[in-house]
Amino acid sequence: KQWTEGVLKQKIDNLAEAIYQIGLRESHRPPLILGVAEVENFRVLKMLVEHELLYPYGYEILHYDSPDARGIDLALLYQKDYFLLAESKTYTLPLFDGKTNLKRTTRDQLVVSGWMEEEELQLLINHWPSRRGGQKRSESHRISAAKLQQKIIDSLQGLNPQAKIIVMGDFNDNPDNQSLRLLTEKQENSYTKNFQPLFNPMQDLYKKGVGSLAYRDRWFLFDQILFTPAFMQADGVFFVEARVFNPDFLKNKKGKYKGYPFRSEILGGKLHGYSDHFPVYALMGRTK
């Protein structure tokens, strides 16, 4: 597909430029913690964190190979001076095709525990099954992903009802879809006896028409960051605001798709664009 070492370097340059600027205006540094999806392998992550824009911030990499048939993975990048990794684990989501009942593969769900500002955090990183074949036909797979995420959160909240858990990723659903509502509404079932609904700050953005990707003249907000109730209190690390990072350089400048994310395409052996999704990010505060 025309990928060469030169095109790969362009892609790394583009990603590093975008990541470096996320939240830079507000916090004067790139993100302390960054969940990433559609990762090819560890090598490209290493190239990314060693880029001249990001290298000074001392990013470490947490990466697992995924069972996904396309080989795309999830990973966590974190600034080691601000986040102390304690442990991590992946959870496999078993899926079956509704017509053939054959087993399908998708991304694992990544769970990370660590310490920031002397406070324990749990980070849950996701890339849920796509809408391939249509939203309705594929919806059950994302509901299964949501139920697995529920079980993980329930276990963590069973150990500590005040656990500070951040759930992030590309969910391939909007905030008002059933899969996301399973995380934001109280559930009555046998396996979530400790579960406390999450707060989804992306709901208000979505209601205002803000999106992270566009398709057929409609904006979707598949990329989201959710929080347990403990983050709503100004005690220790707390939530301030969530945003979509969509500066002009990440947008198409003209034509039919003007204003859409400026996606990566290889034209004539050169890379054009950044990604077909805008990044999303959250601003956090802490008490002294």
C-alpha positions in Angstrom: 0.0 0.0 0.0 2.9 2.3 -0.9 4.3 2.4 2.7 8.1 3.0 2.8 10.5 4.1 5.5 10.2 7.6 4.2 6.4 7.6 4.4 6.6 6.0 7.9 8.8 8.9 9.0 6.3 11.4 7.7 3.6 9.6 9.6 5.6 9.7 12.8 6.4 13.4 12.2 2.7 14.2 11.8 1.6 12.2 14.9 4.3 13.7 17.1 3.3 17.2 16.0 -0.3 16.6 16.8 0.4 14.9 20.2 2.8 17.6 21.2 0.1 20.2 20.8 -2.7 18.5 22.6 -3.4 20.6 25.7 -0.2 22.5 25.2 -2.0 25.9 25.4 -3.6 25.0 28.8 -0.9 23.0 30.5 2.3 24.0 28.7 3.3 20.4 28.0 1.9 17.5 26.0 -0.4 14.9 27.7 0.9 13.2 30.8 -1.0 10.1 29.9 -2.0 9.1 26.4 -4.1 6.1 25.3 -3.5 5.1 21.7 -5.4 2.8 19.3 -4.7 1.2 15.9 -1.1 0.7 16.8 0.9 -1.5 14.3 3.6 -2.7 16.8 6.1 -1.7 19.5 8.6 -0.4 17.0 6.5 2.4 15.7 5.6 3.5 19.3 9.3 3.6 20.1 9.9 5.8 17.0 7.1 8.1 18.2 8.3 8.6 21.8 11.9 9.1 20.5 10.8 11.9 18.1 12.5 15.2 18.9 9.3 16.9 19.9 8.3 14.2 22.4 11.7 12.8 23.6 12.3 15.6 26.2 9.2 14.5 28.1 10.4 11.0 28.9 7.5 8.9 27.6 7.4 5.2 28.5 5.5 2.7 26.5 3.0 0.0 27.7 2.1 -2.2 24.7 0.5 -5.6 24.3 0.1 -7.5 21.1 -3.6 -7.8 20.2 -5.6 -10.9 19.0 -7.2 -8.6 16.4 -7.2 -10.2 13.0 -5.7 -7.0 11.5 -3.0 -6.9 14.1 -3.9 -3.5 15.4 -3.1 -2.9 19.1 -3.8 -0.7 22.1 -1.1 1.0 24.1 -0.5 3.5 26.8 2.2 6.2 26.6 3.0 8.0 29.9 5.5 10.5 31.2 7.5 8.6 33.7 8.2 11.7 35.9 4.4 12.1 36.6 2.9 8.6 36.4 4.3 5.6 38.2 3.2 2.3 36.6 2.2 -0.4 39.1 0.6 -3.2 37.1 -1.3 -3.9 33.9 -3.4 -6.6 32.4 -5.4 -7.3 29.2 -8.9 -8.8 29.0 -10.0 -10.7 25.9 -13.5 -10.1 24.5 -14.9 -13.3 23.0 -17.1 -12.5 19.9 -19.1 -14.7 17.6 -20.5 -13.9 14.2 -24.3 -13.7 14.4 -24.9 -15.5 11.1 -22.1 -18.2 11.1 -21.5 -18.4 14.8 -17.8 -18.5 14.0 -15.4 -16.9 16.5 -14.3 -13.4 15.7 -11.3 -11.5 17.0 -11.1 -7.9 18.3 -8.9 -5.8 20.5 -8.3 -6.7 24.1 -9.3 -4.2 26.8 -6.2 -2.8 28.6 -6.3 -2.1 32.3 -3.5 -0.2 33.9 -3.0 0.7 37.6 -0.5 3.4 38.7 0.2 6.4 40.8 -0.1 10.1 39.9 0.4 12.9 42.4 0.6 10.3 45.2 -2.9 9.1 44.2 -3.8 5.7 42.8 -5.5 5.7 39.3 -6.9 3.0 37.2 -6.8 3.5 33.4 -9.0 1.4 31.1 -8.2 1.7 27.4 -10.5 0.5 24.7 -11.1 0.1 21.0 -14.5 -1.5 20.7 -15.7 -3.5 17.6 -16.4 -1.5 14.5 -19.7 -0.7 12.8 -18.7 -2.8 9.8 -21.8 -4.3 8.3 -23.9 -1.5 9.8 -24.6 0.0 13.2 -27.6 -2.3 14.1 -26.0 -5.5 12.8 -22.8 -4.9 14.8 -24.3 -3.3 17.9 -24.4 -6.5 19.9 -20.6 -6.7 19.7 -20.2 -3.3 21.3 -22.8 -4.1 23.9 -20.6 -7.2 24.7 -17.6 -4.9 25.0 -19.5 -2.6 27.4 -20.5 -5.6 29.6 -16.9 -6.7 29.9 -15.9 -3.2 30.8 -18.7 -3.1 33.4 -17.4 -6.3 35.0 -13.9 -4.8 35.2 -15.1 -1.6 36.7 -17.4 -3.5 39.1 -14.3 -5.5 40.4 -12.3 -2.4 40.9 -15.1 -0.6 42.7 -15.7 -3.7 44.8 -12.1 -3.3 46.1 -12.5 0.5 46.5 -15.9 2.2 46.1 -14.0 5.5 45.7 -11.6 4.2 43.1 -10.5 6.8 40.6 -11.0 5.1 37.2 -10.6 6.7 33.8 -12.2 4.9 30.9 -11.0 6.0 27.4 -10.9 5.0 23.8 -12.5 4.7 20.5 -15.9 3.1 21.3 -17.3 3.1 17.7 -20.5 4.4 19.3 -21.8 7.8 20.4 -22.4 8.8 24.0 -26.2 8.2 23.6 -25.9 4.7 22.1 -26.9 1.7 24.3 -23.3 0.4 24.8 -22.2 3.7 26.3 -25.4 4.0 28.4 -24.4 0.7 30.0 -21.5 2.6 31.5 -23.3 5.8 32.5 -26.6 4.5 33.8 -27.4 2.4 36.9 -27.7 -1.3 35.9 -29.7 -4.0 37.6 -27.9 -7.3 36.9 -26.1 -10.0 38.8 -22.6 -9.1 37.9 -22.5 -5.4 38.7 -23.4 -5.3 42.4 -20.7 -2.7 43.1 -20.9 -0.8 39.8 -21.4 3.0 40.1 -22.3 4.7 36.8 -19.5 6.8 35.2 -19.7 10.4 34.3 -19.3 11.1 30.5 -18.4 14.7 29.9 -18.6 14.0 26.1 -22.4 13.9 26.3 -22.7 17.6 26.4 -20.2 18.1 23.5 -22.1 15.6 21.4 -25.4 17.4 22.1 -23.8 20.6 20.8 -22.9 18.8 17.5 -19.2 18.4 18.4 -17.6 15.3 16.9 -14.2 13.5 16.6 -14.9 12.1 13.1 -17.3 12.8 10.2 -19.1 10.6 7.7 -21.7 11.6 5.1 -22.1 15.1 6.4 -22.7 13.9 10.0 -20.4 14.2 13.0 -19.9 11.3 15.4 -18.2 11.3 18.8 -16.8 7.8 19.0 -13.7 8.9 20.9 -14.5 9.5 24.6 -13.1 9.8 28.1 -15.3 8.8 31.1 -14.7 9.1 34.9 -15.9 7.5 38.1 -17.8 9.8 40.5 -14.7 10.2 42.7 -13.2 12.6 40.1 -16.1 15.0 40.5 -14.8 16.0 43.9 -12.1 18.6 44.3 -10.0 16.3 46.4 -6.6 15.1 45.1 -6.7 14.7 41.3 -10.0 15.9 39.9 -11.7 16.4 36.6 -11.9 19.9 35.0 -13.1 19.7 31.4 -13.1 17.4 28.3 -12.5 18.6 24.8 -12.0 17.5 21.2 -8.6 18.7 19.8 -9.5 20.0 16.4 -7.1 22.8 15.4 -7.1 24.0 11.7 -3.9 22.0 10.8 -5.8 18.7 11.6 -8.6 19.6 9.2 -9.1 19.4 5.5 -8.7 22.9 4.1 -11.0 22.7 1.0 -13.1 20.6 -1.2 -16.0 18.2 -0.5 -14.6 17.3 2.9 -13.6 20.7 4.1 -13.5 20.8 8.0 -13.3 17.0 8.2 -10.3 15.4 9.9 -7.3 15.5 7.5 -6.8 11.8 7.2 -3.6 9.9 6.3 -3.5 9.1 2.6 -0.4 8.1 0.6 -0.6 10.0 -2.7 2.3 9.7 -5.2 4.5 8.1 -2.5 4.0 10.9 0.0 1.9 11.0 3.1 -0.9 13.6 3.3 -2.8 14.3 6.5 -2.8 13.1 10.1 -5.7 10.9 11.0 -9.4 10.3 10.2 -10.2 11.0 13.9 -9.5 14.1 16.0 -7.9 13.3 19.4 -9.9 14.0 22.5 -8.5 15.0 25.9 -9.3 15.9 29.4 -7.9 18.7 31.6 -7.3 17.6 35.2 -6.6 19.6 38.4 -5.3 18.7 41.8 -5.6 20.1 45.3 -2.4 21.3 46.9 
